[in-house]
Amino acid sequence: MSKKLKTIAPAMLTLEDKTYSLPVFEGAENEKAIDISCLRNKTGYITLDDGYGNTGSCESAITYIDGENGILRYRGYPIEELAEQSRFVEVAYLLLYGNLPNHEQLENFSKGLNESSIIHEDMHHFFNGFPRGSHPMGILATMIASLSTFYPVPDIMDPVSEMQIVTNLVSQVRTIAAFSYKKSIGEPLVYPSIKYKYVANFLYMMFSSPVKDYQLDEDIVKAIDMLLILHADHEQNCSTSSVRMAGSSLANIYAVISAGIAALWGQRHGGANQEVIKMLQQIHAEGGDGGEFINQAKDKSSTKRLMGFGHRVYKNYDPRATVLKKYCDIILNKPGFNDPLFDIAKRLEEVALSDDYFISRKLYPNVDFYSGLILRAAGIPTNMFTVLFAIGRMPGWLSHWREMIHSDQITIHRPRQIYVGEPLRHYQPIEMRD
């Protein structure tokens, strides 16, 4: 255990007729953990914790979450302050290197991102190999993994090489994402431009073409930038844990990030905001305002589920949802924006926040409830929603990878299991099995 953990009174565990003393540690925010790393060696027992909901897999100085009180902080900074006052590139630097950058650091980092935004020309052949209509997440995971063949990872990673690889991934993920979208709709690829900053450049690559200009809307740019900040890290979630697990084998960083993208693709993780839009579209198609849908969602015998409410960690209002709701109101009330799904979403929120069924179960709107509406208003197609999530989460994944490889000791992840299969049996010739 690191020196940053405070040792407190041990826990006593009694198994059969023996009592064992287990070390207990306290983190920076008074979180307490029982150290069971020697449990099997001492007792022959292991713990069973489906989904790892009660298991601390590592020590980390990156993100702090207090789900009961709706708190989320990056490197000590409240998410609300960062979302309102910072921008994504600055937050990416904070996550990666531990502190907010000064003017020189931010300028150098931004310059590096701009210079790294173009991908190797030969990679275009890869895009041409995908069938028309391929899902952008499948393309993204494949192309990120292929970067290791175009930008090989050195056997000995020096600080300069590491920083360049990190910069490449933070920058090139948006280029690959935009190219993936263009490929999926059969349009020519649009190269990044030195004229635009991070988010504006991505939108430019997504929506401009040789026959039409894309007019940037500053409210949309700010909303997408803020959305990327809110998605930049979220502690040991499924995709981040996948990054740490794959990284613990010392696999190359591109393969490690591809593993994170694959985990993020699932509808119970990064695809959740897509499910919210599907739900709202279904309610709209049925001609309702959401009231009947909520009644059905409360019925245990019904297959209807209220998507975008509740969270595995937050047992209070998701702090990211509070920020997103504000920008939903700003964008969807702009002249020219008229989305009936937003009206349905507001109705669902009003009903759920006043209904004892949802209040008692602490099912509050989460980040996915609003993020899909913002992306939809920005013109982002539904199959690109999770890709935007991956762009935002890239600095977080890389921060956890860096934290792990620079730790005092890297232990390959190897969870245990409780075997429930057949007991010992012996081989029989096939004639005896008839």
N, C-alpha and C positions, 0 to 999 in steps of 0.2 A: 504494500500500500504506500501511496505517496506521502511525503511530509506535509502536504497541504490538508490532509485529513486529520481531524482531532480525535484522539482516542478517549472513549468514555467507558463507563462500567460495563464489563462483559455480560453477555447473556448466558444463562444456564439452561442447557438442554438435557432432559432426562429421557433416556431410551432404555427400556427394559429395567435393569437394576443398576445402570451406570449413569452418572451425570457428567456432562462435558461443558467446558467453558469455551464460549465462542467470542472472539473479539468483536467489539461494536465501535463503529466510527461515525463521525458527524461531519457533514459537508459544510460549505460556506454559508448555506441558507438554512442550517439546522436540520437538514435531512439526515436521518439516521439509518444505518445499514448494518446488518449482522454479516460478518465475514464468514462464509461457509466454504471457502476455497479448500480447506483441509477436512471438510466433513466426511467425505467418503473414505479418506485415508485413516481417519481416527475411528469412525463408527461403522463403516461398511454401508451406510445409508447415502442416498442422494435425495434431493428435493424434487418434487413434481410441481411444475408451474406452467400450465398450458398458456401459450401466448406470451410468456415471460412478463406478465403484468406486475409481478412482484420481485423481479430479478434485476439487479443492477449489473449490466454486462461490462461496464467500464467506468473509469473516472473521466470526467470531461469538464473543461473550463469554458465551453463555447456558449451553450444555451441553458437557461434556467426556466423551468415551468412549474407553476403552482396551480394545478388544475382546479383545486377546491376554491381558490380565490380569483381565478381568471387572470393569472399573471404570466406574461411571457417576456423574457429579456434576452437580448443578444449581448454577450460579453458584459453584462451588468446594465445595459441601456434598455429602458422600457420600450417595447415595440411601438407603442403609441407615439413616442417622441421621434423615433427613427422614421416611421411611416410619414409623419407630418413634416418633418424638418430636413430629412436627409434625402439622398437619392441612391438608387440601387448600386451603382459602382462604388460609392463610398461605403455602403453597408457590406458589400462583398469584401472590400479591403479589411474592414473591421473584423469580419468573421475569420478571414484567412490569417491575419497577422496580429490580431489581439487588441488593436487600438484604432480609433478613428484617425485617418491620415491627415497630415498637415498639407499645406498648399503644394509643396514640392512633391510629396509622396503621391498625392492624388493626381497631379498632372502627369507624373511618370507612369503611374498605373493606367490612367486613361489612355495615354499615348501608346502604351504597350498593348492594350486591348484593341485599339484601332489598327495598329500595325499587324496584329495577329489575326485579324478578322477574316482574311482570305484563306481558303483552304487550297490544298495542292490541286493543280489543274487535272491531274490524272484521276482524282477522285470522282470527277464528273462521269467517268465510265461506269462507276458503281451505280450512280443514280439512274443511268440509262438502262441498267440491268434489272431494275425493279419493275414489276408489272404496273400498268396504268391503274390508278386507284388504290395502290398499296397504302396501308395505314401509316401515317407519318411517325407514329411511335416505333413501329417496326423498323422503318428506315433509319430513324434517329439512333436506336440501340445498335443497329448493324454498323452504321457509319462511324459512330464514336469508337466502337471496338476496332474498326479498321484503321483508325488514326495511328495505332501502334506500328503499322507497316510503313506509314509515310513519315512519321516522326518517332523513330525508335527511342525507347527509354534506355539511357546508358546503364551499364552494369553497376557503376558507382555513381549515385546521384549527388552531385555537388549542388550548393545553394542556387547557383545561376541557372543550371539545367532545370532544377525543380521549379523555380519561379517561372521560367519560360513555359514549361508544361502546364502549370496551373493557369497562367495567362491565356495560353492557347485554348484550353478547355472552356474557360469562362467566356471567351470571345467567340470561338468557333461554334459553340453549341447553338447560338442564335442563327449563324449563317447556315449550318446544316439543317436547322429546323425550318428556316425559310425556304431553302432549296427543296426540302422534303415536301413542303406544301405545294410549291410550284410544280414539282414532279407529279404529285397526286392529281393536279387539275390540268396537266398537260401544257402549262405555259412555260416560256423560256425563263431561265434562271436570271435573277437580278443580283449583281454584285454589290457588296457593301460600299458605302461612299464615305469619304473623309469629311464630308460636309456635316454629317449627323452624329449625334451622341448615341449612346448604347441602345436605348429603347427606340428612339426615332429611326435609327438605322435598321433595326429589325422590322419595324412597320413598313419602312421604305422597301426593303427586300421582299416583304410579303405581298404588298398591294400595288406597287408600281409595275409598269410594263413598258416595252418599247413604244406602245401606241397610246399610253395614257399616263398622266402624272398622278401621284397620290398626294392629296392635300393633307398635311399633318394638322391634327386638331390638338392643341396644347393640353386641353382637359383630358383627352384620351391618352396622350403620352404620359401625363402625370399619373393617371389612374393605373395604367399598365406598369409604370415604374414602381408605384406604391404596392401593387399587387405582387410584383416580383420580390420586393422587400419582405412582405408578409409571408411569402413562401420560402424564403432563403434558408431557413433552418427550423427544425422543430424537434430537437433532441433525438432520442434513439427510436425513431419511427421505423416502419418496415423497410423502406428503401435505404435509410441511413445505416440501419443495422446490417443490411445486405452488403453495403459498401464496406463496413468494418469487417464483416465476416470474410468476404472475398479478399479484402486487403490484408487480412491476417495471414493469408497463405503466401504473401509477398508476390501476388500476381501483378502484372504491369498495370499502371494506373488507368489506362484506357479500358481494359477489360473490367477493372473494378467499377468504374463509373457506368459502364454498360450494364453491369449487374444491378446497380441502383436504378437505372432507367427501366429495366425489365420489371423490377419489383414495383416501381411507381405506376406502371401501366395498369395494374389491377383496379377494378371498379370500386373496391373497398379502400383504395388508397388514393392515388392521383386522379382516378377516373370518377370520383364521387361527384364533382361539380357537373360532369356530363350527365350523370343520373338525375341531378336536380332539374336540369333543362328538360330532359325526357319526361319527368313527372309533370312539370308545368305545361309542357306541350300536350300531354295527355289530358290534363284538366281542361285546358283551353279547347281541345278538339271535342270534348264531351259537353262543352257549353256551360260549364259550372264556374263558380267563383272560388272553389276549394273547400267549401264547407262540408259538402257530402264526402269529398275525398278524405277529409280529416276524420269524419265519423267512421268511415271504413277502415282507416289506418288504426283506429283505436280498437277495432274488432279483431281479436286474436285469431278468429277463423278466416279472416280476409287475407288475401295475398298483397293488398296495398300497403306500402310503407312510405312514411313521410320522410323523404330524402332531404339532407341538409340540416337536420336537427340532431342534437346530441353529439357527443365526442368521447372517444376512448379515454382521453385524459381530462378534459375540462368537465367539471361538474358544476360549472357556473357559465356565464356568458363568455363565449370565445372572444378574447380581446381583439383578435384580428377581424372578427365579424363586425364589431363596433365601428372600426375604421372604414371597412368596405361599404357598410350601409350608407355612410355619409357620401361616398363617391358614387354609389348607385343613384342616390337622390340628385346629385349634381348632374351626372351625365344623362340620365333618363328623363330629366326635366328640361334638358336643353331643347331649343327650337329645332324641329325636324326629327327628333327622336320620339318614337311612339311605339312602345312595346307592350302589348297586352299581357305578356308573361310577367312583367314587373308589377302590374296591378294585382295579378293573382298571387304573386310572391308576397306583396305587402299584406294582402288579406290573410294568407296562411300565417304570416308572422303575428298579426294582430290576434288571431284566434288562438294560436298555440301559446302565446305569452299570457293569455288570460284564462286558459283552460287548466283546471286542476289536474287533469290527466297528465299533461306535459310538464306542468310546474312541479308536481310531486316527484316526477321521474327526472327532473332537471334536464329536460330536452329543450335546450335553447338553440337558436340559429347558430350554425358554425360557419367557418370561412367558406365552405363550399356552397352554401346557400346563396351568397352574393357574388362570388367570383365568376360563376358562369354567366350571370346577368351582365356583368361589366364586360367580359370577353365578347359576349354576343353583341352588345352595343358597339364595341370597337370593330365589329365585322369579322372577328376570329371565328372560323367554322368550328363546329362542335368537336370534330375529330382532332383538332389542334389544341383543345383545352389542356390536356395532360402534357403536351409538348411545352406549353407556356410554363406549366408547373415545373417541368424538368429544367428549363432555362433558369427559373428563379432558384431552384434547389441546388444548382451546380456549385455555388460557393460553399454551401453548407456541407455537401458531400466531400468536397475537397478539403475543407477545414477539418473534418473528422478524420479523413485519411492522413492529413499532415500531422494531426495531434497523435494519431496512433503510431505512425512510423518514426516519430521523433520521441516517443516515450522511452523510458529506461529499458523496458522489456516488451517485446511483441510476442504474445502467446497466441498460437493458432487457435481459432474458435472451434470447439468440439463439444457441443452439448451432449448430455447423456439422455437416456430414454428408459422407460419401464417396459420391458418386453412382455407382451400379452399373447404371443403366438403359441404354437404347439410345443409341448415338452419334447424331450429326447425321443426320436424314432430312428429306426434302422432301415437301411435300403433293402428293398425286396425286388427280385427279378420281375420283369413285366408279366411273366406267366402267372405269378402268384397274385397280381393285382387285378386280373380279369374276374 
